[in-house]
Structure formats: structure tokens, C-alpha cells
Amino acid sequence: MGIKGEPRMGIRRHYPSRGMWMGLRALVITIAVLLGMASPLSASAAAPTGTMSLNQLDYQTTQQVTVTYTTSRPSSTNWVGIYADPGNGPVNGQQLGASTKWEYAPGSAGTISIPASGLSAGAYVAYYLYNDGYTWLANPVKFRITDSARARTGSMSLDGLDYPAGDPVSVTYSTSQPSSLNWVGIYADPGNGPVNDQYVRPSTKWLYAPGSSGQISIPTAGLSPGHYVAYYLYNDGYSRVASPLKFRVVPSTAATTLKVVSFNTWMAASQVTDGLTKATNFITSSGADVVALQESGGYLAKDLARDLGWYYYQGPGSVAIISRYAITQTFGPALDNTGLGARLNLGGGKQAVVWSVHLDAYPYGPYNACYEGMTPAQIEDAERDSSRRVVQINDILTRAAPEINAAKSGGPPVFLAGDFNAPSHLDWVPAAASQNCGYSSVNWPTSRAVSDAGLNDSYRVVNPLSATMPGDTWSPVYPKNNGSTGPDEPQDRIDFVHYAGSATPVSSAAEVRGTPQPVPDNQNNEWVSDHRAVVTTFNLT
């Protein structure tokens, strides 16, 4: 044992002019070259597909950190490194600082133990890494080392790991420091529980655990399906009496409906004040069950899932998925990190597959139509030849084909949701020509590819008349090309929730919250995005 020694950024879809876009693109490329980042994101930065878990979250310096792992990329030199938290662990396959402890983790699955001796009390992160390098094989796991001499001596156990919603969590506890105000709190996982004896976020449920030992029963009624952690805490405070324990709340019966949302978060909800809270409030108020995120910045899904108590699958760039239902399998990321998918456990043996999609923004077809006056054939050729959208959606559809074909044959339904940065052939029709700069028909290749793959457009199924129910998603904050000024910005429906299989859309709408003010007066908007979100409710059969 010893010491072992910036991804591609999402770009806002709107630009004041194509000339400025080209100038900004050149500037971005120049900066990237100067920073040594001009090459595309390497395969090593792809979202990890393995798993890693620790046997507890708190360790004394006399204990072993027991790590269980799985991977589809076995190697005799895969390894687990322990790093100080925050800031020392590898990022994007690159070493930042030295590990404090490490052990090899060979094979496709196994368990290893790393002694905590020699580690100072504090916060740490375990990383499962590939082939003597720094590529993540699984998401890192945080834990804490406590000084054995100062640690409170106590124990806590649960009577299970998975609890159907509504069933109580039975907690057995003991301590050498009894108090009538000792308590057990249930916190959403990850990230909500107390850290270093300090409050971070409120518990979702709690009960007092008095005396030196006993058993209490904490109801799960009102808790959404998801990950949780139980903390045994001292005397109405936040000092841990015993190591926290993880568990899950799972659906008690099969879901009969599913509300799917496509939500472009506009640079990870950073373009308005208190964006994370506002994004969380929208998801809660929408009643969403699963949200396909775009422009998540490589991190927003984790933050939202923490606040909601949900599951998440975060890609390295724009796309991510958060779900109140357990994620049991992941797919992708796809070409150019434009798509990824997740299989959900809806309870009672029922499943669904959801993909989040964010295709390239430029060149933008409605500009070719409304500003440059291209013919329909020229517009369609530009979509195929000048943008990468058709290549990207075809790659996503190829990856999703086994699940789509299974859905059409009675398997779990598939949902393909996201920001396609292109309109639909179902909207550019003669009846809606006045809304589409006079064009009576454009056969937009991306929507056509999705339709040809056997998926349906949920909004247009529920709202079939494009002339009276346009459902525009671009843009509530760009009525003009520069926001408040310039020529009229083409308004269009470029965000979608498509579906295949045993699901029937019963409602679908393009939604905002509050009254969004145009750019540049958007900072105090309640609505965090420059797109409207698409919210579709499905009946499941």
C-alpha cells in the first residue's frame, strides 16, 4: 500500500445573430486551444457504469473501510483510492492530488478492506478507478473518520434495506451516553444529513430514542420512493451517536400513471437568483415522476435529487435524469454526450425506460427559414448536412432500439424527452403557416427520424391542432432576437416528450412559473429557464 500519485461545456441555444455566433464559436475554440482543451471529450470522461458501496458512513481509526464493487471493465490494476474531502480526488480522468490510502480492486466484482489507521479525523471520499489511472468506474462515495478516543460509543441497526412506501422503519439502538433527547432522524440521500456535528438540511422524519437502548418505529408515510439515511444523534443536537445507515423507500404497488417532464435548466439554473430552489420548486409543483434534464452542467441532477430525495443519473455534460422511482439500469451517454437513458422500477414488477436528449443548437433551422428565406429543401438539407442533429438523434435511436422494439411488443414503455433544437414536421403544416414565417411544410429530419423509429409525440397526440395549440417552448425570455430588442425571435416547439409502448398520454402542456421577464431582465424570474418545460401525464397499462 502506498500513495498514488474541463469537459466540453454546454452552450446557450440563443445568439443575437449568426455572425456573432460564428465569432463566439471562434473565440471558444481559441480559448480551448490555449487551455489545452480543444479536443473532444475523451471516452474516459463518460459517465461511470460500475458500482461501489461502503459498509458504513462513519469509521473510527481502528476500523477497516470495507468496499464492495462491480464493473463491466475488469482489470487486475483497477483500484480504490481514499482522498481527503473536498478537492483532492481525480476529475475528468486527471489526477489532482495524492490519495491517502489505496488498494487494488481486481476482477469484475469483489470486496476489499482498507484500514483507517493513520487517517486523521475528518471527511474523505472513496474513488473506484480504472487500470492504475484516474478514470472513474463508479460514482465516488463520501465517508467520515472519527477519532477513536473521542467517538461516541453507540450502535444502530435497521430491520431491512428496502421499505415499501408506508411501511415503518424499525430502528434498534444502544449507547453508553443515554439521553431522553437522543433521536433518530431520516434524511434524503445524498447530502442532507448533518456534517461534522452541524445541521445541513432538515430531516424528513424523526423520533426520540431515549435511554441506553431500545427500539423505535418510524413511519415512511409521506416519503417519496428514493434513497434515505438514518442518523442516530445526541441530545437534540447533530453529533452522531452511531454510524448512519442507508435504506430505500420503494413503491408499494405498481404505478398506474407516470408524469414525464422535459426541462432545459438554462446553464444549470444559474441565470436567475436562487436557481436551485426555484428549479426544485417547479419540479415539486409539477407533480413530476421523472425529469429529463438538459443543460445540467454535469452536476445539477445530483443537487436536485438531494433536495427531492430522488434517484439520479448525471452525465458528464448537459443531459441527466432524475426520478422518484429507483433507477435500476443506465444507458449511454450517446454520441457527443447528447443523450442518456435509465430504466426505472415502477413497483409491482412494472418498469419504464426514459432517455434525456439535448441535440446541438447550430445552425438553427428556424433562423434559416425566417431570417434567410431558404426553401424547404434547403432547410432540410442544412439540417442533415450542416448540423450534427440528425447524426446525433440516429445514434440515440440506435442505442435505444432494443428497448423501443421491446416496448412495441408489450415490454416496458419508452420515453424520449428533451431539447431537440429543431421543430417538428407535425407543426410546420399549411394550417399553421402564419406561425411559421409563411412556410406550409418543412419535413424536419430529427422529428421525422423519431417518428420513423415508432415513437409518438405526446404533446401533439393530446393537442392535435398545431394552429390553435402551438405549444411553443422556445422562448419565454426571448420574444425578440436579443431578448427585449431586435427582430422578432421565431417562436417554436423544440422540446418534446416522445413515447412508445403501453402508455397513453392524457394531458400535455408547455409550462413556466410566474411571468418570465425577457433578457436582460431575467435575473429575478421565478422561472429558471429560457425554454418552457414539457409536462406530460401518461396512463400506464
Secondary structure, DSSP 8 states (H G I E B T S, - for coil): ------------S--S-HHHHHHHHHHHHHHHHHTT--S---GGGS----EEEES-SEEETTSEEEEEEE-SS--TT-EEEEEETTT-S-BTTB--S--SEEEE--SSEEEEEEE-TT--SEEEEEEEESTTS--BSS--EEEEEE-TTT---EEEEES-SEEETT--EEEEEEESS--TT-EEEEEETTT-S-BTTB--S--SEEEE--SSEEEEEE--TT--SEEEEEEEESTTSS-BSS--EEEEEE-SS--SEEEEEEEE-HHHHTSSTTHHHHHHHHHHHHT-SEEEEES-TTTHHHHHHHHHT-EEEE-SSS-EEEESSEEEEEE---GGG-EEEEEEEEETTEEEEEEEEE----S-HHHHHHTT---HHHHHHHHHHTSSHHHHHHHHHHHHHHHHHHHHTTSS-EEEEEE-SS--TTTSSGGGGGGTTT-S----HHHHHHHHTT-EEHHHHHS--TTT-----B-TT-SBTTBSSSSB---B--EEEEEESSEEEEEEEEE-SS----TTS-TT-S---SB-EEEEEEEE-
